[in-house]
Amino acid sequence: MIILRHCESEFNRLYNQTGRDPNLADPSLSATGKTHADQLVSALGHLPITRILVSPFTRALQTATPLARALNITPEISPLLRERGLYSCDIGTPPNTLAWAWPHLDFAELDATWWSPQPESDQHMQKRVQLFRQFMATQPDADQTLVVSHWWFLLGLCGDSLENGDWRHYSL
């Protein structure tokens, strides 16, 4: 599979400037992040991607959108891919609001408060990572799947720290 950390969000931009939580729940991509998401089309568009799994957070959905559009793939929402609940940005948006913003996506499997409790323990997050590994091990198209997620989740999955917009091939 290909794993991708979402591009720079407004939270990331402000946090990097001040070192403080800017109190932004489910932030959008920054201008830099939006440009980077568009550039991922040329970086990843030639790969044999047939499926996109994406976290329900806005920043992950916005990162996946240009590539999904270019590849004519409808992303699948996976709450397992959500970020570890630690900061204001890790408070999500209710599914009905997400469905209004992305009417072509299916948010039906999300609970009203699908995001993780704060603070989410490492043990709880690692359990989600393990459930995701088990799920992907049963998927025949795992090697052609793009997974759009977050720093903590991807660190737990692959053991590497990915910067905003970084991607790599990952085998289970």
N, C-alpha and C positions, 0 to 999 in steps of 0.2 A: 504494500500500500504506500501511498504518498501521504505524509503528514505535513500539515501547514499550520503554523501559528498565525492567528489573525493579524492583520496589519495594524499600524498605530492607531489607537483610539484617542479620543479627547482626554480620557483619564490618563493614558500613558504619557501624552504630551505634557499635561499639567503636572503630573507626579514627577516626571523627569526634570522639570524646571524647579520644583519646590521641595521635593522629597516628602511631601505630605499628601495624604488622601484628599483629593479635591471635592469629595462628597458628590459624586456623579453616579447615579444608579444606571445600569445598562447603557453606557455611553455609545455614541456613534463613532465612526472613524473620523479622525482628523483629516484635514485637507491633504496632508502628506500620506496618510493611510489610504485615502480614496485613490490617489494617484498610483500608489504602490499596488493596490488591488487591481487596477486597470492594467498595470504593467505585468502582472502575473499571467495574463492571457498569453503574452508572447513567451514567457518563461516556461509555462506549463501546458499551453495549448497543443503542443505537438506530442505530448505523452499519451499513451493509450488509456485515458481516463474514461470509464463508462458509468461511474457512479460517484456521487458526492454525498458524504455524510457530514453534517454540520451541527455545531452547538446552537442552541436556541438564542444565545445572546446576540444582540444587534450587531456588534462589531464583527462577529464570526459570519453572520448572515450577509453583511455588507461586503466582507472579504470574498465570500464564495460567489456572490451574484455575477460579477463580470465574466468569470470563467465559466460558470454554469450557462450563462446566456450564450457565450461564444461556442460552447460545446453542445448546446441544445440539450442540457441535462437538467431535470428538476431535482434540486437538492432534497435530501431526506433529513428530517430533523431528528437528532439523537440527543436526548437529555443526558445520557451517560457522558457525553463529551463536554459538559458544562465545566466552567472553571471552579476551582476550589473556593468555597465561601470564606473570604477573609477581608475584603475591602468593599467600599460602597459600590464599585463597579460590578461586584459579584451578586448584586440584587437584580433580578431579572424583570422582565416585562410580562404581564399576564398574557396568556395565549390569545385571548380575543383581540387584544391590541396588536399583537404580532401578526395575527391573521388579517387584520385591516391593512397593515403596512405591506404585507407579502401575501396577497390573496391567492396566489397560485401555489402556495406551500401548505402542507398539511400539519397543523399544530394540534390535532385532535388527541394525540397521546400525552400531551402535557397536562399536568395538574395545574390548578389555578396559581399555586406558588411552587413551581417546578425547580427553582434554584435551590442550592444547598443552604442549610442553616449556617449561621455565623457564630463563632468560628467553626469551620468544618475540620475535623481532625484528619491527620495524615492517614490514619487507619481507614477512616470512612472513604476518603478519596481513593486510596489504593484498592479498596473493594470495588469501586466503580471501574477503575482501570482494569482489574481482573475480569469483571463482567464483560467489559468491552473486548478484551483479548479473547475470551471464550466465544463471544458472539462472532467476532471476525474469523476465528478459526473454522467456523462452520460455513463461511461465505465463499462460494466458488469464484467470485469475482474480486476477492480481497486484494489481489495484486494490481487490479485496475481501479481501485477505489481511492479517492481523495478524501482525507479526513481533515476538517477544519476545526481547530480547537484552540486551547489556551495554554499558557506557560506551565502552570502547575500540573495540569492533566498530561500534557505531552512530556514533561519531565518524568512523571511517574510511569508513563508508557515506555519511553525509549531511554531514559537516563541522561539525556542531553538537554541543555538549556538552549532553546530556540528564541531568537530575537523576533520582534514583530515582522511578519511577512516572510520569515525563514521557512524553508521546506526541505524535506529530504525523503528518500526512499527508506522504508522501514519494513522489515520482515518479522513476523511473529516468532 
